[in-house]
Amino acid sequence: MLILLPPSETKRPGGSRRPLDVASLALPQLAPQREAAVDALVALSADSDEAVRVLKLGATQLGEVAVNAGLRDAPTMAAVERYTGVLYDALDAASLDSAARRWVGAHVLVHSAPFGPVGALDPIPAYRLGAAASLPGLPPLRRVWADAVAAAIEALVPRFVLDLRSEAYVALGPVPASVASSYVRVVTEGEGGAVRALNHFNKHAKGALVRRLAEERPRVASRAGFVRWADAAGLRVRDGAPGELELFA
């Protein structure tokens, strides 16, 4: 099973002195797109006013321009630890034991805007760039990433993909139709059985789900296998729209 996670807007600072090495990241065939996106982001940062406008930064976020400017020489840390926020707090990768951490490294990709999908343990620097941004001198990110990412996922020949990304990041690299996959929506059931999607708890549920998978490490190779494991684990999962699963929180 391959799991796709979204990034987070918030990042943990610091890391090791090892700088970004695009060639060492998972899915190395994406190196040309990564180089182009990083070059465009660094170039944008040379004009702080333009960077603030393009990245829609507020008054308390001006330091993000300098972060982007130093992208190529900045310290790095594992992607799954670089990101903070509700999903990554629930996953809490730093507290996983070594076996669970290895499982995350083997089964999880985190889809970033400047680097595309990277391995959960791939070292990346802090940055500021969202899926909807348009970088000067570069086509819209959807055009940069979508076809290349879909082809890279297909080349992995995964037996089953569990897609936990937000829709904005799905647009930057849809799972190809040739690959068995399920997109997960986190929902809750209200009065009269009405089902509605969640926001904050959506992220928490996804992080907790990945942590549970890493701790138990089930052999899941299909949608049906994932649903069987979820049922046995006491999680409520059911079919949603075509190609989707609903996870109740």
C-alpha positions in Angstrom: 0.0 0.0 0.0 1.1 3.5 -0.8 -0.2 6.4 1.2 -0.3 10.0 -0.1 -0.4 12.8 2.5 -0.9 16.5 2.0 1.8 19.0 3.4 1.1 21.6 6.0 1.4 25.4 5.8 3.3 25.4 9.0 6.8 24.0 9.2 9.3 23.2 12.0 12.5 25.3 11.6 16.0 24.0 11.7 17.4 20.6 10.8 20.7 19.1 9.9 23.3 21.0 7.8 22.8 18.7 4.9 21.3 21.0 2.2 18.6 20.0 -0.3 19.6 17.3 -2.7 16.9 17.1 -5.4 18.5 13.9 -6.9 18.2 12.0 -3.6 14.4 12.5 -3.2 11.9 9.8 -3.9 10.6 9.7 -7.5 13.8 11.0 -9.0 12.2 11.3 -12.4 10.6 14.5 -11.0 14.0 16.2 -10.7 13.4 18.6 -13.7 10.1 19.8 -12.2 11.7 20.2 -8.8 14.6 22.2 -10.1 12.3 24.5 -12.0 10.0 25.1 -9.1 12.9 25.7 -6.6 14.6 28.1 -9.1 11.4 30.1 -9.6 10.7 30.3 -5.8 14.3 31.4 -5.0 14.2 34.0 -7.9 10.9 35.3 -6.7 12.4 35.9 -3.2 14.9 38.4 -4.7 12.0 40.9 -4.8 10.5 40.9 -1.4 7.5 43.0 -2.3 6.6 40.8 -5.3 7.1 37.7 -3.1 4.7 39.0 -0.5 2.1 39.7 -3.2 2.5 36.4 -5.0 2.6 34.3 -1.8 -0.2 36.4 -0.1 1.9 36.9 3.0 0.6 38.8 6.0 2.6 41.3 8.1 3.7 38.6 10.5 4.9 36.3 7.7 7.5 38.5 6.0 10.3 36.2 7.3 9.0 33.5 4.9 10.6 35.5 2.0 14.1 35.0 3.5 13.3 31.3 4.1 12.5 30.8 0.4 15.6 32.8 -0.6 17.8 30.4 1.3 16.1 27.3 0.1 19.0 25.6 -1.6 21.4 26.0 1.4 19.0 25.7 4.3 19.1 22.9 6.8 16.9 19.9 6.1 14.9 17.3 8.1 12.7 14.4 7.3 9.5 15.6 5.5 7.2 13.9 8.1 8.9 15.9 10.8 9.3 19.1 8.9 5.5 19.7 8.8 3.6 20.7 11.8 -0.1 21.3 12.4 -3.1 19.1 13.2 -2.4 16.1 10.9 1.3 15.9 11.7 0.7 16.4 15.4 -1.6 13.4 15.4 0.9 11.3 13.4 3.7 12.4 15.8 6.4 10.7 13.7 9.2 11.6 16.2 7.6 9.3 18.8 7.3 6.3 16.5 9.5 3.3 17.3 12.1 2.4 14.7 10.0 -0.3 13.0 7.0 2.1 12.6 9.3 4.8 11.3 10.7 2.4 8.7 7.2 1.5 7.7 6.3 5.2 7.2 9.4 5.7 5.2 8.5 2.8 2.9 4.8 3.5 2.5 4.2 7.2 2.8 4.7 10.1 0.3 4.1 13.7 1.3 3.0 15.9 -1.6 4.6 19.3 -1.5 4.2 22.2 -3.9 7.9 22.9 -4.7 9.2 19.3 -4.6 6.2 17.3 -5.6 5.6 14.0 -3.7 8.6 13.2 -1.5 9.3 10.2 0.8 8.2 10.7 4.3 11.8 10.4 5.5 13.3 12.5 2.6 15.2 15.5 4.0 13.7 18.8 2.9 14.1 22.4 3.9 11.5 24.7 5.3 9.7 26.8 2.6 6.6 28.8 1.9 4.5 27.8 -1.2 1.0 26.6 -1.5 -0.7 24.6 -4.2 -2.6 27.5 -5.6 0.3 29.9 -6.0 1.5 31.0 -9.5 5.3 31.6 -9.6 6.6 34.2 -12.1 8.3 32.5 -15.0 6.7 29.1 -14.4 3.4 27.7 -15.7 0.7 27.2 -13.1 1.8 24.4 -10.6 -1.0 22.1 -11.9 0.7 22.2 -15.3 4.1 21.7 -13.8 3.2 18.7 -11.7 0.0 16.9 -12.7 1.1 14.7 -15.6 4.6 14.2 -14.3 3.4 13.1 -10.8 0.7 10.8 -12.2 3.3 9.1 -14.4 5.7 8.8 -11.5 3.1 7.2 -9.3 2.2 4.8 -12.1 5.8 3.8 -12.5 5.9 2.7 -8.8 3.4 0.1 -9.7 1.7 0.2 -6.3 -1.0 -2.4 -5.7 -3.2 0.1 -3.9 -3.0 3.8 -3.1 -4.8 5.4 -0.1 -5.1 9.1 -1.0 -5.3 11.3 2.1 -4.4 14.5 0.3 -6.6 17.6 0.0 -8.2 18.2 -3.3 -5.8 21.0 -4.1 -2.9 18.6 -4.0 -4.8 15.8 -5.8 -5.0 18.3 -8.7 -1.2 18.6 -8.7 -0.9 14.8 -9.3 -3.9 12.6 -9.6 -3.5 8.9 -9.1 -3.8 7.5 -12.6 -6.9 5.3 -13.5 -4.6 2.3 -14.1 -3.7 2.3 -10.3 -6.2 1.0 -7.7 -6.8 3.8 -5.3 -9.3 5.2 -2.8 -9.6 8.9 -1.9 -10.5 9.3 1.8 -13.0 11.8 3.1 -13.4 12.2 6.9 -17.0 12.6 7.9 -19.3 12.6 10.9 -22.9 11.4 11.3 -25.4 13.9 12.7 -29.0 13.7 13.6 -31.1 11.6 11.3 -28.1 9.9 9.9 -27.0 12.9 7.9 -23.3 12.8 7.0 -21.1 15.9 6.7 -17.5 16.4 6.0 -15.2 17.6 8.7 -12.3 20.2 8.6 -10.2 20.3 11.7 -11.0 16.7 12.7 -10.4 15.7 9.1 -6.7 16.4 9.5 -6.5 14.8 13.0 -8.2 11.7 11.8 -5.9 11.3 8.9 -2.8 11.7 11.0 -4.1 9.3 13.6 -5.0 6.8 10.9 -1.4 6.8 9.5 0.0 6.4 12.9 -2.2 3.4 13.6 -1.2 1.9 10.3 2.5 2.5 11.1 2.2 0.9 14.5 0.2 -2.2 13.3 1.8 -2.5 9.9 -1.0 -4.6 8.3 -0.4 -6.2 4.9 -2.9 -4.2 2.9 -2.9 -4.6 -0.9 -6.4 -3.6 -1.9 -9.3 -1.4 -1.0 -11.1 -4.4 0.4 -8.1 -5.3 2.5 -7.9 -1.8 3.9 -11.6 -1.9 4.8 -11.2 -5.3 6.5 -8.2 -4.0 8.6 -10.1 -0.8 9.5 -13.1 -2.8 10.7 -10.9 -5.1 12.8 -9.2 -2.0 14.2 -12.5 -0.5 15.3 -12.5 2.2 12.7 -15.7 2.9 10.8 -15.1 3.1 7.0 -17.6 2.8 4.3 -18.0 3.4 0.5 -18.6 6.9 -0.5 -18.7 8.5 -3.9 -17.2 6.4 -6.7 -13.5 6.0 -6.0 -13.9 7.3 -2.4 -14.0 5.9 1.1 -15.6 7.7 4.1 -13.8 7.5 7.4 -16.0 8.4 10.3 -14.5 10.5 13.1 
